[in-house]
Amino acid sequence: MEIVNLNLGEHSYAIHIGAGLLSDERLLNQEVTGASVFIVTSESIAPLYLAKLQAAFREHRVDTFVLPDGESQKNLSSYESIVGELLTKRHNRATTLIALGGGVIGDVTGYVAATYQRGVNFIQIPTTLLSQVDSSVGGKTAVNHPLGKNMVGAFYQPKAVYIDTDTLQTLPDRELSSGLAEVIKHGVLADGEYFSSIEQEMTALRSLQPESMARTIRRSCEIKASIVAQDEKETGVRALLNLGHTFGHAIEHLMGYGAWLHGEAVGTGLVMAADLSSRLGRITQSDAKRIKNVVASAGLPTCPPLTLSVDDFIESMQVDKKTTDDGLRFILINDIGVADLVTDVDEAKLRETLLARESLAEN
């Protein structure tokens, strides 16, 4: 087992990474201080891992809540249903909530934990690559609104994150590719050498080669933990983690939540951000092509749906959380491994990128 520490003063916690962690009862119980545990999971994950987790907490009272699968469940209705179950079962402030599943489960459970009786402890046990390298780390919790993604939420840190790499063995190929989008993002924005290693090891990563996967998860967690430690509430440098998301969130919103996986939208968003960065003279066309090629090699789309109009894209972006009083904010690329927050993007260049979608799909 390896440990990555996220240093946030009194809100600091450890990210534990290793095989077989769901069988380590001592470890799983370290951060449970009350008599009750409430596990939230999904229909696809429950048959695989719920019984094992319930057994690990057999010294506690354990209740569970199982959500249907999919991004469409990340909403206020799910939030309300979970809170209702907590109240019905008379859970109090000493209860520990546990998120067992992917990003949707982690985000919804985290938001419930942040608000139930003004805040209770929770633990993240992410079971998808995307949630392991990104959404389970850093304390962003939220649900979607019909007008925008992650519009209702809170910054609320877990007590611990337990990443059992064995859970990736049951991950569908499409979900694995989705997680690789966030891995690629970390290399593009913060570590050029890491990006090169991702290029070289993509075949090993897609075949779940244990050493490559463990090394990759650890490095992505290190990058995210370092950035979050500098800026917990996303007032500055943490916004860099949204590289590709301004475009990606627009795709998710316009297509309907769940039509595209989050990582698929982010992967395409990375390609579009690289294209815009190239048009603005920030990176070379060669570097933009490198980014597109590695996204494609991960099994991800590189072009948004051609049915989405340029005006629809821009209108959706204007509802995004990253919009400020100064207008749209973009994370653009200055070099592979260096990104920057930009608020004065030339709209004509942005429209060029949005109009060039067919070329983004070409090899």
C-alpha positions in Angstrom: 0.0 0.0 0.0 1.1 3.5 -0.8 -0.1 6.7 0.9 -0.5 10.2 -0.6 -1.2 12.9 2.0 -3.4 15.9 1.3 -2.3 18.6 3.7 -5.1 21.0 4.6 -4.4 21.7 8.2 -7.2 20.4 10.4 -8.9 19.0 7.3 -5.9 16.9 6.2 -6.3 13.3 5.3 -4.5 10.3 3.6 -5.2 8.7 0.3 -4.5 5.0 0.6 -3.6 3.2 -2.7 -3.2 -0.6 -3.0 -4.6 -3.9 -4.0 -7.0 -5.6 -1.6 -7.8 -2.7 0.6 -11.5 -3.7 0.8 -10.3 -6.7 2.8 -8.3 -4.6 5.3 -10.9 -4.2 8.1 -8.4 -2.5 10.4 -7.7 0.2 7.9 -11.3 0.7 6.9 -12.3 1.2 10.5 -9.6 3.7 11.4 -11.7 6.8 10.6 -15.1 5.5 11.9 -15.6 7.0 15.4 -19.3 6.6 16.0 -21.6 3.5 16.3 -23.2 3.8 12.9 -22.2 3.6 9.2 -24.3 4.5 6.2 -23.1 3.2 2.9 -24.2 4.7 -0.4 -23.5 2.7 -3.5 -24.9 2.0 -7.0 -26.8 -0.9 -8.6 -23.8 -2.1 -10.5 -21.3 -1.9 -7.6 -23.5 -3.3 -4.8 -23.4 -7.0 -6.1 -19.6 -6.8 -6.4 -18.4 -5.2 -3.2 -21.2 -4.2 -0.8 -21.3 -7.5 1.2 -17.5 -7.3 1.7 -17.8 -3.7 3.0 -20.7 -4.5 5.3 -18.7 -7.4 6.8 -15.8 -5.0 7.4 -18.0 -2.8 9.6 -19.8 -5.6 11.4 -18.9 -4.1 14.7 -21.1 -1.1 13.8 -24.7 -0.6 12.9 -24.7 -0.6 9.1 -27.4 0.8 6.8 -27.2 1.1 3.0 -28.7 3.0 0.1 -28.4 1.8 -3.5 -28.8 4.4 -6.3 -29.5 3.4 -9.9 -26.4 3.8 -12.2 -25.6 6.9 -14.2 -25.0 10.6 -14.3 -28.7 11.2 -14.4 -28.9 10.2 -10.7 -26.6 13.0 -9.7 -29.5 15.4 -8.8 -31.4 16.9 -5.9 -33.9 14.1 -6.0 -31.2 11.5 -5.2 -29.9 13.9 -2.5 -33.3 14.2 -0.9 -33.9 10.4 -1.0 -30.6 9.7 0.8 -31.3 12.3 3.4 -34.8 10.9 3.9 -33.4 7.4 4.5 -30.9 8.8 7.0 -33.7 10.5 8.9 -36.0 7.5 8.7 -33.2 5.3 10.2 -32.5 7.9 12.8 -28.8 8.5 11.9 -27.2 11.3 13.9 -24.1 13.5 13.8 -21.9 10.6 14.8 -22.8 8.6 11.7 -20.1 8.0 9.1 -21.2 8.1 5.5 -19.3 5.9 3.0 -19.3 6.5 -0.7 -18.7 3.1 -2.5 -18.6 3.6 -6.2 -17.7 6.1 -9.0 -17.8 9.8 -9.2 -21.6 10.2 -9.1 -21.8 8.2 -5.8 -18.9 10.1 -4.3 -20.2 13.5 -5.3 -23.8 12.9 -4.1 -22.7 11.2 -0.9 -20.2 14.0 -0.2 -22.8 16.6 -0.6 -25.2 14.8 1.7 -22.4 14.5 4.3 -21.6 18.2 4.0 -25.2 19.2 4.8 -26.8 16.4 6.9 -27.3 17.8 10.4 -24.8 20.5 9.3 -22.0 18.0 8.5 -21.1 14.4 9.3 -17.9 12.4 8.6 -17.6 10.6 5.3 -15.1 8.3 3.6 -14.5 7.9 -0.1 -14.0 4.4 -1.5 -13.8 5.0 -5.3 -14.2 2.0 -7.6 -13.7 3.7 -11.1 -10.4 5.0 -12.4 -11.9 8.5 -12.9 -13.1 8.7 -9.3 -9.8 7.2 -8.0 -7.6 9.8 -9.7 -9.9 12.8 -9.6 -13.3 13.1 -8.1 -12.6 11.3 -4.8 -9.7 13.6 -4.0 -10.1 17.3 -3.0 -13.5 17.6 -1.4 -15.6 18.9 -4.2 -19.2 17.6 -3.7 -22.2 18.5 -5.8 -25.3 17.5 -7.7 -26.3 18.7 -11.2 -29.1 21.1 -12.0 -31.0 21.0 -15.4 -29.3 24.3 -16.2 -25.8 23.3 -15.4 -23.4 20.6 -14.1 -22.4 20.6 -10.4 -24.3 23.8 -9.7 -25.4 22.8 -6.2 -22.7 21.6 -3.9 -20.0 22.3 -1.3 -16.3 22.0 -0.6 -16.2 19.2 2.1 -13.3 17.0 2.7 -13.5 13.2 3.5 -11.8 11.7 6.5 -9.9 9.3 4.2 -9.8 7.9 0.7 -9.3 4.2 0.1 -8.3 3.2 -3.4 -8.5 -0.5 -3.9 -6.9 -1.0 -7.3 -8.5 -4.5 -7.6 -11.8 -2.9 -8.2 -10.6 -1.8 -11.6 -10.7 -5.4 -12.8 -14.5 -5.2 -13.0 -14.5 -1.8 -14.7 -16.0 -1.7 -18.3 -13.6 -0.6 -21.0 -15.6 2.6 -21.7 -15.3 3.6 -18.0 -11.6 2.8 -18.0 -11.1 5.1 -21.0 -13.2 7.8 -19.2 -10.8 7.7 -16.3 -7.8 8.0 -18.5 -9.0 11.4 -19.6 -8.4 12.8 -16.2 -5.0 11.0 -16.1 -4.0 12.7 -19.4 -5.3 16.0 -18.0 -3.0 15.9 -15.0 0.0 15.4 -17.3 -1.0 18.2 -19.7 -1.5 20.8 -16.9 1.3 19.9 -14.4 3.9 17.4 -15.5 5.4 17.0 -19.0 7.4 14.0 -18.1 4.3 12.3 -16.7 2.5 13.1 -19.9 5.3 11.4 -21.9 5.0 8.3 -19.7 1.3 8.2 -20.3 2.0 8.2 -24.0 4.5 5.4 -23.7 2.4 3.3 -21.3 -1.1 3.7 -22.8 -1.3 0.0 -23.9 -0.2 -1.2 -20.4 -2.8 1.1 -18.8 -5.6 0.0 -21.0 -4.7 -3.6 -20.2 -4.6 -2.8 -16.5 -1.0 -3.8 -16.1 -0.7 -3.6 -12.2 2.6 -1.7 -11.9 1.8 0.9 -14.6 -1.7 1.4 -13.2 -0.6 1.8 -9.5 2.2 4.2 -10.6 -0.3 6.3 -12.6 -2.9 6.5 -9.9 -0.3 7.5 -7.4 1.2 10.3 -9.6 -2.3 11.7 -10.5 -3.3 11.7 -6.8 0.0 13.5 -6.0 -0.6 16.2 -8.6 -4.2 16.8 -7.5 -3.3 16.7 -3.8 -0.5 19.2 -4.3 -2.8 21.7 -6.2 -5.7 21.3 -3.7 -3.3 21.9 -0.8 -2.5 25.3 -2.3 -6.1 26.3 -3.0 -8.8 24.2 -1.3 -11.8 26.4 -2.3 -10.7 27.0 -5.9 -10.0 30.8 -5.7 -6.8 30.5 -7.8 -4.5 27.7 -8.9 -7.0 24.9 -8.3 -9.0 26.2 -11.2 -6.3 24.7 -13.4 -7.8 21.3 -12.7 -10.7 22.3 -14.9 -8.6 22.0 -18.0 -10.9 20.7 -20.7 -13.9 21.0 -18.5 -15.4 24.3 -20.0 -15.8 22.5 -23.3 -16.6 19.1 -21.6 -19.3 20.4 -19.4 -21.0 22.1 -22.3 -21.0 18.8 -24.2 -22.5 17.0 -21.2 -25.2 19.6 -20.6 -26.2 19.9 -24.3 -26.3 16.2 -24.9 -28.1 15.4 -21.7 -26.4 14.1 -18.6 -25.3 10.5 -19.1 -25.3 10.5 -22.9 -21.5 11.0 -22.8 -19.5 9.9 -19.9 -17.7 12.7 -18.0 -14.3 11.5 -19.1 -15.4 11.3 -22.7 -16.5 14.9 -22.6 -13.3 15.9 -20.7 -11.1 14.1 -23.2 -12.7 15.9 -26.1 -12.5 19.1 -24.1 -8.7 18.6 -23.8 -8.4 18.3 -27.5 -10.5 21.5 -28.0 -8.5 23.4 -25.4 -5.3 22.3 -27.1 -6.7 23.4 -30.5 -7.7 26.8 -29.0 -4.3 27.2 -27.3 -2.6 26.5 -30.7 -4.8 29.0 -32.5 -3.8 31.6 -29.9 -0.1 30.9 -30.4 0.4 29.4 -26.9 1.5 25.9 -28.1 2.6 24.5 -31.4 0.3 22.6 -33.7 2.6 19.6 -33.1 1.9 19.7 -29.3 -1.8 20.1 -29.9 -1.6 17.0 -32.1 0.3 15.1 -29.4 -2.6 15.8 -27.0 -5.2 14.7 -29.5 -3.3 11.5 -30.3 -2.9 10.4 -26.7 -6.6 11.1 -26.1 -7.5 9.0 -29.1 -5.1 6.2 -28.0 -7.0 6.1 -24.7 -10.1 5.1 -26.6 -11.8 8.5 -26.2 -13.6 10.7 -28.7 -11.7 13.8 -30.0 -14.6 15.6 -31.6 -17.9 16.8 -30.0 -21.2 16.0 -31.7 -21.5 17.9 -35.0 -25.2 18.4 -34.2 -24.3 21.0 -31.5 -24.2 24.5 -32.9 -21.5 27.1 -32.1 -24.0 29.4 -30.4 -25.4 26.5 -28.3 -21.8 25.8 -27.1 -21.2 29.4 -26.2 -24.5 29.8 -24.4 -23.9 26.6 -22.4 -20.4 27.8 -21.4 -21.8 31.0 -20.1 -23.8 29.1 -17.5 -20.7 27.2 -16.3 -19.3 27.7 -12.8 -16.0 28.9 -14.2 -17.7 32.0 -15.7 -17.0 35.2 -13.7 -18.1 38.8 -13.9 -15.3 39.3 -16.4 -16.8 36.6 -18.7 -15.8 33.1 -19.7 -12.6 31.6 -18.2 -10.6 29.0 -20.0 -7.7 26.9 -18.9 -5.3 27.1 -21.8 -2.0 25.3 -22.4 1.3 27.2 -22.5 3.4 24.0 -22.9 2.8 20.3 -22.2 3.0 20.4 -18.4 2.1 24.1 -18.0 -1.4 25.5 -18.0 -2.8 29.0 -17.4 -6.1 30.6 -16.4 -7.3 33.0 -19.1 -10.3 35.3 -19.1 -9.8 37.4 -22.2 -10.0 34.8 -25.0 -10.6 36.2 -28.4 -14.2 35.0 -29.3 -13.3 34.8 -33.0 -10.6 32.2 -32.2 -13.0 30.4 -29.9 -15.5 30.2 -32.7 -12.7 28.9 -35.0 -12.1 26.0 -32.6 -15.9 25.3 -32.4 -16.2 25.4 -36.2 -13.2 23.1 -36.7 -14.8 20.1 -35.0 -14.6 17.8 -38.0 -10.9 18.3 -38.2 -10.5 17.4 -34.6 -11.7 13.9 -35.4 -9.2 13.4 -38.1 -5.9 11.5 -37.6 
